[in-house]
């Protein structure tokens, strides 16, 4: 569906690799980046998504962004796609549906006392959970408190009602979901959205993981809009310098927070209200 150029890398000393990657992604958000190729790539992605969505959608369009494994750029892609839509004067809501390892708060430098998990427990909190992103026309709902049962929350009738409510006020709702191969959360949401974008990282994503993830999405009867190939070196891929005078632009493990304990797996209960009656 689209090729996204590799992000400009800057040396970062005495910082963790994760923080360095976060800083790099912040520098390449469309709201601040002047990278011509990055901006054009997201215009192309936005156009292709619009062509792939059916015309009979009522209200705002629900688009989930996912990947097979961690670190393949799904959150970065979700944010930039949301910004790209907002720059066309559309009303856009970006929702962090990764209730286990949320990232949007750090990526956008937005904080909130409540978020999606809190709204699903207490729907009256919706209005106060919607926060400005710092980009005109783009609002964000963060993940909220980490719940003990993310999959059940995302698969509940309350989630369905939440999506129906936000569709009335926004043209596009972009959902940043967890990796498909790690937990069932993304597959749970896949059948409730108008389309799913699947992010693949050039040189990193593993073919067996991608195949497994796509099989899971197909089993969930998701509408797969297409693949986004992230981190492409335009020069090496034949789009580069000489012809156009352009400048060069994990294994299945329970480590790194993707298994039992904290992270993608069984999360520790936090101070949420009793979640009984989710299907009320």
N, C-alpha and C positions, 0 to 999 in steps of 0.2 A: 504493500500500500504506500509506503514512503521510506526514504532513506534519510536518516538524521546524521549530520556530520559529527565527527568526534569533537568533544569540547576542548577548548584551548587549555592546555595544562600549564600550571605555574608551580614552581618549586615551593614547597612549604616545609620549613624546618621545625623540628622539635614538636611536632603535633602528630596525633594519631592518624593512621591512614583514613579512618572513617571521617574524622573531622576535616581532613584535607579534601576528601571527596565532596563533602558537604559544601565547603567553601568554593570549590571549583564549580559545583552546580549552581550556587547562588550567583556567581559571576556570569553565568551563561543563561540566566532566565531572560526571556524576551522583554521583560519590563525594563531591563537595564542594558542588555547586551546589544552591541552594534554590529555583531557578526552577520554579515549579509547572507551567508549561506545557511546559517541557522534559522534566520527569519524566513527565508524562502522555503526551506524544508518544511517548516510548520505551516506555511501557507498552503503548500502542496498537500500536506497531511490533512489539514482542515477541509480542503476542497474534496479530497478523496473520501473522507468520512461522510460529508454531505451527500455525495453521489451514492454512497453505499446504504445510507439510511432510507427506509421506505417513506413514501410521501403521505401515508395514512396515519401518521403519529399525531395523537391529540395532545396538546399542551407541550411542555418542554421536552426535549430529547434527552434520554438517559444513556450515557456512554460510560462503560466500565473500562478501566485500563489495568491490565495485569501482565504477568510474566510467569515463566516456569519457576525460577528460583530467585533468590535474593541478589541484589547488586546488579541488576540488568537495566536499570534506568526507568522503571515504570512510574515512580513518583515524579521524577524530573519531567518525563514525557507528559504526564497528566497535568502538571502545573503549566507547562508551556502551551499545551493544547488549550487549556482554559484561558490563558492570557491571550492567545491568538484569536479565540472567539470574542473575547471582551474588546479587543482592538477593532472589531468590526461593528461595534456599537450594540452587540447582543448582551442581554442580561445573563450572566453565568454564575453558577454556584459550584464550587469545588468542595467535595466531601471526602474526608479521610475515613475510609471504611476499613482501614487496617487497624483493628482494635487490639492487636497484639504488639506490633512494632510500628507505631505511628511515626510519620516523618514530616508531615506538612507543617507542623508548628515550627520545627527547627529550620526547615527550608525557606519558609516565608517570613520567619521571625514574627509570628503572630501567637498571642497567648489568649487563653480563655478559661474561665472557671468551669464551664460546661461544654459538652460536645455531643457527638452522635450517640454514644452509649447512654448518656444522661437523658437525652431526648427520647430514646426508645423506652426508657423506664418511666419517664415523666414527660409526656408529649407537650405539656404546657411550657416547657423550657425551650421550645423551638425558636421563638423570636429572639431570645437573649443569647442563643447559641450561634446565631448567624453574625459573623464578624467581617468587617471590611478587610480586604487582602492587601490594601495599599495600591492596587491597580483599579482604575476606574471601571465600573460595571462588573467587577468580579468580587463576589463574596465567598467566604469560606466557612465551613463547619469542621472543626477539628474532631479528633476521635473521642475525646472525653476520657473519663476514668477507665482504666483497664478492667474489664468485667471478667468474671469466672467462666462465662459461657458465651464467647463471641459468636460462634456458629449459630447457636440457638437465637441470639438476639437478631442477627442479620437475616435469619430465615423466618422470623416471626411475622405475624399479621401487622404488628406495629411498624415494622420496617416497610411493609407494603403501603401502609397508610402515610408514613413519612414521605416516601417517594411520590405518592399521589399529591400530597400537599405542596411539595416544593415545585412540582411540575407546573402548578398554577401560576407561579410567580417568576419563573425563569425560562429563558429560551433553551439553555443547555445546562444539564447537570452532569458534571464529570466526577466519577467515583474512582478514587485511588484504592484498589483492593489488594489483599495479600497475594503472594505468589501461589499459583495453583497447586504445585506439587507438594507444598508444605502442609497446607491445611485445606479444609473443605470450604472455607469462607467465600472465596472467589466463585466457586461453582454454585454455591447457594445463591449468590447475587446474580449470576449470569442469566438465569431464566427470567429475571425481573426487569432487565434493562432492554433498551432498544438495540443495543449492539455492544460488542466487546472488541477492544483493541488489544492485540497481543504484542508485547515488546520483546524483542530478541537483541541481545548484545553481540555485536560483531566480534568474533574471535574468542568469545567467552561462553556463550550459551551452548549447552550440550544437546546434541540431537536427540538422544533418548529421553531427556527431560522435556524437551519441547513436544515430542510425539506424545508422551504420557499426558502432558497438560492439555493438549488439543483434544485427545481422546476423552478426558474428563469433561471438558467444556461441551463437546459434542453429546456426551451422555446426558449432560444437564440441559440439552436442547438450547444451548446458547446460540445467538446469531453472531458469528465471528465476522467482524467487518474486514479484518485483514491483519497483516503483520507489519510491525514497525521495526526496521533494522536500525538499531541505535549504535552510535560510536563508529560510523563509517569514515575511514580516511579517504577523502575525496580524491586526493592525488593518486594514491595507490590503486584506487578502484577505477581509474580511467576518467575521472571528472576534473582532472587537475591542471596544473600549472602550464604545461607546454601548449596545450590546445587552447585554453581559455584565459591564460595568464592569471589564473587564480593563485593565491597563496595557499599553502598547505593548511589547508584547514584540518557450582561447588558440588561439589559432590553432595549426595543425599546424606546429610549428617545431622545429628542432634546437637552439634556444637554450634556456636555463634548465635545461640538464642532461638533456634528453630525447632526445638524438641520439647521434651517434658520439662517443666519448670517455668521459667519466665521467658516469654517470646512466643514463637509460633508453636504452640502446643497447649498444654494445660496451664493457663495463666493463674497467678495468685489472686484470690478475691480481694477487691478493694472496697472502698466505702461507697458502694452503690446500694440503693434501696432494694428491698426484696423484689426479685424479678418474676415472681409467680404471676400467672395470668397474662403472659405476653401475647397470647392469642385472643384475649378478651376484645 
